[in-house]
Amino acid sequence: MSDVSAAPPARPVRELLPNLIWEAVLLLVAVGVTIGLYLQNSEVFGRGGAWSTMAFTGFAALGLALSLRTGTPNLAVGQLAALAGVIYAKQDSILLALLAVLGLGLAMALITGLTGLPGWVVTFSAGLVVQAILIGQATGGVIRLQDPGVPGSYVPWAVAFFVLSILGGVLFAVPAVRRLLSANRPAGGEAGAFSVAKLLGALVGITGSSVLAAVAGILQTRYISAAQPFDTGLLVDGLAAVLLGAVSPFGRRAGVFGVALGVVIVDFLWQWELLKGAGSWVMTLTAAICALVGLFAIWLIELIGRRVSPLVTAPAPVVPAPMPFAGYAVPAPVPNVPFAPPGAVPPQFAGPPPVSAPPQFAGPPPVSGPPQYAGPPVSGPPQFAGPPVSGPPVSPPAAPPAPGWPPPPPQ
């Protein structure tokens, strides 16, 4: 099983290098968009309108970026921001609005961390519930602030967004922090498997993003002196900015300045189009194009990152024992070893398994030589007794007559 929470060799610069290259491109685009907006209407920066929308869009994007970095995308950011704005407008209490959203975020984080369900499924479902409650409770539509007061400057909030975004990028550049909080990044294994690291990542990602969304909703309510019981586009603009900044929806992989630059580009493009009188569909299409460009950049960064700085550690291949064959040790076939990325230390090969020596051959059996031929048996020539003598047959001598035989002639 692959494990993304294991400790690969620490190489933060190599892992961040593709994101830093993309952020250099975003910096050039942000400078160009800023110059274009200034040439369109320089008073935008003087009245502070550019910084106000950047403040609440930036905090919504900051929450989304945090949830994406931990692998638990929070798709309820827009509804949670609307909920915080409605509570703030009705109760005139920032603390109560923050605590209410904090409780919902903690509940979503526990469900995600304990069950192992994807964060975007849990938060999307919870966001629908919040949206239904807000619409049901909104009898008069827009809810105005009880005491709007004099709106202050939003420059400090915009600066706070930039500082938090960059500090968060630097903090997640530390290998130990990335490994600790990104256990929810898909890396094989059983779906829904529980682990303490996944629970911790969900608590930080979903709960933290919910609080940041509440801050964005309160800032937006103060800016327009009213609250609306639905998402006013914070999820769309914030997600477009985060994806353009190349924060991977898989988790973990992200740069340092990408979120801040993405917010500058998306927000300034929105204001530029607003000054030119573009329709809402044009603004939505612009946000969609920014998101698609960011997704293409993320795909390239993930593709390069898998070869330059892989995040998944795999177990070493098991080499089977040699197979004995007729007294010889035949080495087993070597299995396919996965592609080793540049810089990775290859597994040490201790050489082939020891081969037992073949049985010693003592040579052919001793040769006794051909059988000795003693020649034919010498029995000598046959003794010739001469030709048989054929004369008259010799009768054997007659036996002497028995006494009293033959009888005497009669007298």
Buried (B, 14 or more C-beta within 10 A) or exposed (E): EBBBBEEBEEEEEBBBBBBBBBBEEBBEBBEEBBEEBBEBBEEBEEEBBBBBBBBBBBBBBBBBBBBBBBBBBBBBBBBBBBBBBBBBBBEEEBEBBBBBBBEBBBBBBBBBBEEBBBBBBBBBBBBEEBBEBBEEEBEEEEBEBEEEEEEEEBBEBBEBBBEBBBEBBEEBBEBEEBBBBBBBBEBEEEEEEEBEBBBBBBBBBBBBBBBBBBBBBBBBBBBBBBBBBEBBBBBBBBBBBBBBBBBBBBBBBBBBBBBBBBBBBBBBBBBBBBBEEBEEEEBBEBBEEBBEBBBEBBEBBBEBBEEBBBBBBEEEEEBEEBEEEEEEBEEEEEEEEEEEEEEEEEEEEEEEBEEEEEEEEEEEEEEEEEEEEEEEEEEEEEEEEEEEEEEEEEEEEEEEEEEEEEEEEEE
